[in-house]
Amino acid sequence: MNILGIKWQRLVTDGETCERCGSTEDELDKAISALRKSVSPMNIEVKKKKTEISFEEFEQNPLI
């Protein structure tokens, strides 16, 4: 099986994610669910990797 990796990075401050990042992740999960249904007949598995970036990392390069 082939793997399609999706990296999800979000800004985390004091252990919390902002509301915007939280709602974006909800929408991403919906999109990944639809994508999985579309690509599974092609023997492709979709995996999401969730990572955190600090405010300092975000200030240095928001497009990490």
TIPAGU-183414 format. One record per residue: residue number from 1; x, y, z of N, C-alpha, C, O, CB in turn. Coordinates in Angstrom, 1 decimal, padded with zeros to 4 digits, always signed. Glycine has a CB too. Layout:
// TIPAGU-183414
[NUM,[X,Y,Z],[X,Y,Z],[X,Y,Z],[X,Y,Z],[X,Y,Z]]
...
// end
This chain:
// TIPAGU-183414
[1,[+000.8,-001.2,+000.0],[+000.0,+000.0,+000.0],[+000.9,+001.2,+000.0],[+001.9,+001.3,+000.7],[-001.0,+000.0,+001.2]]
[2,[+000.5,+002.2,-000.8],[+001.2,+003.5,-000.8],[+000.7,+004.4,+000.3],[-000.5,+004.3,+000.6],[+001.1,+004.2,-002.2]]
[3,[+001.5,+005.3,+000.8],[+001.1,+006.2,+001.8],[+001.2,+007.6,+001.3],[+002.2,+008.1,+000.8],[+001.9,+006.0,+003.1]]
[4,[+000.1,+008.4,+001.6],[+000.1,+009.8,+001.3],[+000.1,+010.5,+002.7],[-000.9,+010.5,+003.4],[-001.2,+010.2,+000.5]]
[5,[+001.2,+011.2,+003.0],[+001.4,+011.8,+004.3],[+000.9,+013.3,+004.2],[+001.3,+014.0,+003.3],[+002.8,+011.7,+004.8]]
[6,[+000.2,+013.7,+005.2],[-000.2,+015.1,+005.3],[+000.3,+015.6,+006.7],[+000.0,+015.0,+007.7],[-001.8,+015.2,+005.2]]
[7,[+001.1,+016.6,+006.7],[+001.7,+017.2,+007.9],[+000.8,+018.4,+008.3],[+000.6,+019.3,+007.6],[+003.2,+017.6,+007.7]]
[8,[+000.3,+018.3,+009.5],[-000.5,+019.3,+010.1],[+000.2,+020.0,+011.2],[+000.5,+019.4,+012.3],[-001.9,+018.8,+010.6]]
[9,[+000.6,+021.2,+011.0],[+001.3,+022.0,+012.1],[+000.4,+023.1,+012.6],[-000.4,+023.7,+011.8],[+002.6,+022.7,+011.5]]
[10,[+000.4,+023.3,+013.9],[-000.4,+024.3,+014.5],[+000.4,+025.0,+015.6],[+001.2,+024.5,+016.2],[-001.7,+023.7,+015.1]]
[11,[+000.0,+026.3,+015.7],[+000.6,+027.1,+016.7],[+000.1,+026.8,+018.1],[-001.1,+026.7,+018.3],[+000.4,+028.6,+016.4]]
[12,[+001.0,+026.5,+019.1],[+000.5,+026.1,+020.4],[+001.2,+027.1,+021.4],[+002.5,+027.2,+021.4],[+000.9,+024.6,+020.7]]
[13,[+000.4,+027.8,+022.2],[+001.0,+028.7,+023.2],[+000.4,+028.3,+024.6],[-000.8,+028.1,+024.7],[+000.6,+030.1,+022.9]]
[14,[+001.3,+028.0,+025.5],[+000.9,+027.6,+026.9],[+000.0,+026.4,+026.8],[-001.0,+026.2,+027.6],[+000.1,+028.7,+027.6]]
[15,[+000.3,+025.4,+025.9],[-000.4,+024.2,+025.8],[-001.7,+024.3,+025.1],[-002.5,+023.3,+025.0],[-000.6,+023.6,+027.2]]
[16,[-002.1,+025.4,+024.6],[-003.4,+025.6,+023.9],[-003.2,+026.0,+022.5],[-002.2,+026.7,+022.1],[-004.2,+026.7,+024.7]]
[17,[-004.2,+025.6,+021.7],[-004.2,+026.0,+020.3],[-005.3,+027.0,+020.1],[-006.4,+026.9,+020.8],[-004.5,+024.8,+019.4]]
[18,[-005.1,+028.0,+019.3],[-006.1,+029.1,+019.1],[-007.4,+028.5,+018.5],[-007.3,+027.4,+017.9],[-005.6,+030.2,+018.3]]
[19,[-008.5,+029.2,+018.6],[-009.8,+028.7,+018.0],[-009.7,+028.5,+016.5],[-010.2,+027.6,+015.9],[-010.9,+029.7,+018.3]]
[20,[-009.0,+029.4,+015.8],[-008.8,+029.3,+014.4],[-008.1,+028.1,+014.0],[-008.5,+027.4,+013.0],[-008.1,+030.6,+013.8]]
[21,[-007.0,+027.8,+014.7],[-006.3,+026.5,+014.4],[-007.1,+025.3,+014.7],[-007.1,+024.3,+013.9],[-005.0,+026.5,+015.2]]
[22,[-007.9,+025.4,+015.7],[-008.8,+024.3,+016.1],[-009.8,+024.0,+015.0],[-010.1,+022.9,+014.7],[-009.4,+024.5,+017.4]]
[23,[-010.4,+025.1,+014.5],[-011.5,+024.9,+013.5],[-010.9,+024.5,+012.2],[-011.5,+023.7,+011.4],[-012.3,+026.2,+013.3]]
[24,[-009.6,+024.9,+011.9],[-008.9,+024.5,+010.7],[-008.7,+023.0,+010.8],[-008.8,+022.3,+009.8],[-007.6,+025.3,+010.5]]
[25,[-008.3,+022.5,+011.9],[-008.0,+021.1,+012.1],[-009.3,+020.3,+011.9],[-009.2,+019.2,+011.2],[-007.4,+020.8,+013.4]]
[26,[-010.4,+020.8,+012.4],[-011.7,+020.1,+012.1],[-012.0,+020.0,+010.6],[-012.4,+018.9,+010.2],[-012.8,+020.8,+012.8]]
[27,[-011.8,+021.0,+009.9],[-012.0,+021.0,+008.5],[-011.0,+020.1,+007.7],[-011.4,+019.4,+006.8],[-011.9,+022.4,+007.9]]
[28,[-009.8,+020.1,+008.2],[-008.8,+019.2,+007.6],[-009.2,+017.8,+007.8],[-009.0,+017.0,+006.9],[-007.4,+019.5,+008.3]]
[29,[-009.7,+017.4,+009.0],[-010.1,+016.0,+009.3],[-011.2,+015.6,+008.3],[-011.3,+014.5,+007.9],[-010.5,+015.9,+010.7]]
[30,[-012.2,+016.6,+008.1],[-013.3,+016.3,+007.1],[-012.7,+016.0,+005.7],[-013.1,+015.1,+005.0],[-014.3,+017.4,+007.1]]
[31,[-011.7,+016.9,+005.3],[-011.1,+016.7,+004.0],[-010.4,+015.4,+003.9],[-010.4,+014.7,+002.8],[-010.2,+017.9,+003.7]]
[32,[-009.6,+015.0,+004.9],[-008.9,+013.8,+004.9],[-009.8,+012.6,+004.8],[-009.5,+011.6,+004.1],[-008.0,+013.7,+006.2]]
[33,[-010.9,+012.7,+005.5],[-011.9,+011.6,+005.5],[-012.4,+011.4,+004.0],[-012.5,+010.3,+003.6],[-013.1,+011.9,+006.4]]
[34,[-012.7,+012.5,+003.4],[-013.2,+012.4,+002.0],[-012.1,+011.9,+001.1],[-012.3,+011.1,+000.2],[-013.7,+013.8,+001.5]]
[35,[-010.9,+012.4,+001.3],[-009.7,+011.9,+000.5],[-009.5,+010.4,+000.7],[-009.2,+009.8,-000.3],[-008.5,+012.7,+000.9]]
[36,[-009.6,+009.9,+001.9],[-009.4,+008.5,+002.1],[-010.3,+007.7,+001.3],[-010.0,+006.7,+000.7],[-009.5,+008.2,+003.6]]
[37,[-011.6,+008.1,+001.3],[-012.6,+007.4,+000.5],[-012.3,+007.4,-001.0],[-012.5,+006.4,-001.7],[-014.0,+008.0,+000.7]]
[38,[-011.8,+008.5,-001.5],[-011.4,+008.7,-002.9],[-010.2,+007.8,-003.3],[-010.2,+007.3,-004.4],[-011.2,+010.1,-003.2]]
[39,[-009.2,+007.8,-002.5],[-008.0,+007.1,-002.9],[-007.8,+005.7,-002.4],[-006.9,+005.0,-002.9],[-006.8,+007.9,-002.4]]
[40,[-008.7,+005.2,-001.5],[-008.5,+003.8,-001.1],[-008.6,+002.8,-002.2],[-007.9,+001.8,-002.2],[-009.6,+003.5,+000.0]]
[41,[-009.5,+003.0,-003.2],[-009.5,+002.0,-004.3],[-008.2,+002.0,-005.1],[-007.9,+001.0,-005.8],[-010.6,+002.3,-005.3]]
[42,[-007.4,+003.0,-005.0],[-006.1,+003.0,-005.6],[-005.0,+002.5,-004.8],[-003.8,+002.6,-005.1],[-005.8,+004.5,-006.1]]
[43,[-005.4,+001.9,-003.6],[-004.4,+001.3,-002.7],[-003.5,+002.4,-002.1],[-002.3,+002.2,-001.9],[-003.6,+000.3,-003.4]]
[44,[-004.1,+003.5,-001.7],[-003.4,+004.6,-001.1],[-004.0,+004.8,+000.3],[-005.2,+004.9,+000.5],[-003.4,+005.9,-002.0]]
[45,[-003.1,+004.9,+001.3],[-003.5,+005.2,+002.7],[-003.1,+006.6,+003.0],[-002.0,+007.0,+002.7],[-002.8,+004.1,+003.7]]
[46,[-004.0,+007.3,+003.6],[-003.8,+008.7,+003.9],[-003.5,+008.8,+005.4],[-004.3,+008.3,+006.2],[-005.0,+009.7,+003.6]]
[47,[-002.3,+009.4,+005.8],[-002.0,+009.5,+007.2],[-001.7,+011.0,+007.5],[-001.0,+011.7,+006.8],[-000.7,+008.6,+007.5]]
[48,[-002.2,+011.4,+008.7],[-002.0,+012.8,+009.1],[-001.0,+012.7,+010.2],[-001.1,+012.0,+011.2],[-003.3,+013.4,+009.6]]
[49,[+000.0,+013.6,+010.1],[+001.0,+013.8,+011.2],[+000.8,+015.1,+011.8],[+000.9,+016.1,+011.1],[+002.5,+013.6,+010.6]]
[50,[+000.5,+015.1,+013.1],[+000.2,+016.4,+013.8],[+001.4,+016.8,+014.6],[+001.9,+016.1,+015.4],[-001.1,+016.1,+014.7]]
[51,[+001.8,+018.1,+014.3],[+003.0,+018.6,+015.1],[+002.6,+020.0,+015.6],[+001.7,+020.7,+015.1],[+004.2,+018.7,+014.2]]
[52,[+003.3,+020.4,+016.6],[+003.2,+021.7,+017.2],[+004.3,+022.6,+016.9],[+005.5,+022.1,+016.8],[+003.0,+021.6,+018.8]]
[53,[+004.0,+023.9,+016.7],[+005.1,+024.9,+016.6],[+004.9,+025.9,+017.7],[+003.7,+026.2,+018.0],[+005.2,+025.5,+015.2]]
[54,[+006.0,+026.4,+018.2],[+005.9,+027.4,+019.3],[+005.7,+028.8,+018.7],[+005.9,+028.9,+017.5],[+007.1,+027.4,+020.2]]
[55,[+005.3,+029.7,+019.5],[+005.2,+031.1,+019.0],[+006.5,+031.6,+018.5],[+006.5,+032.3,+017.5],[+004.7,+032.0,+020.2]]
[56,[+007.6,+031.3,+019.1],[+008.9,+031.7,+018.7],[+009.2,+031.1,+017.3],[+009.7,+031.9,+016.4],[+010.0,+031.3,+019.7]]
[57,[+008.9,+029.9,+017.1],[+009.2,+029.3,+015.8],[+008.3,+029.9,+014.7],[+008.7,+030.2,+013.6],[+008.9,+027.8,+015.8]]
[58,[+007.1,+030.2,+015.1],[+006.1,+030.9,+014.2],[+006.6,+032.3,+013.8],[+006.5,+032.6,+012.6],[+004.7,+030.9,+014.8]]
[59,[+007.1,+033.0,+014.8],[+007.6,+034.4,+014.5],[+008.8,+034.3,+013.5],[+008.9,+035.2,+012.7],[+008.0,+035.1,+015.8]]
[60,[+009.7,+033.4,+013.7],[+010.8,+033.3,+012.9],[+010.5,+032.9,+011.4],[+011.0,+033.4,+010.5],[+011.8,+032.2,+013.4]]
[61,[+009.5,+031.9,+011.3],[+009.2,+031.5,+010.0],[+007.8,+030.9,+010.0],[+007.7,+029.7,+010.3],[+010.2,+030.5,+009.4]]
[62,[+006.7,+031.6,+009.8],[+005.4,+031.1,+009.8],[+005.1,+030.0,+008.8],[+004.0,+029.3,+008.9],[+004.4,+032.2,+009.7]]
[63,[+005.9,+029.9,+007.8],[+005.7,+028.8,+006.8],[+006.5,+027.6,+007.0],[+006.8,+026.9,+006.0],[+006.0,+029.4,+005.4]]
[64,[+007.0,+027.3,+008.2],[+007.8,+026.2,+008.5],[+007.3,+024.9,+007.8],[+007.9,+023.9,+007.9],[+007.9,+025.9,+010.0]]
// end
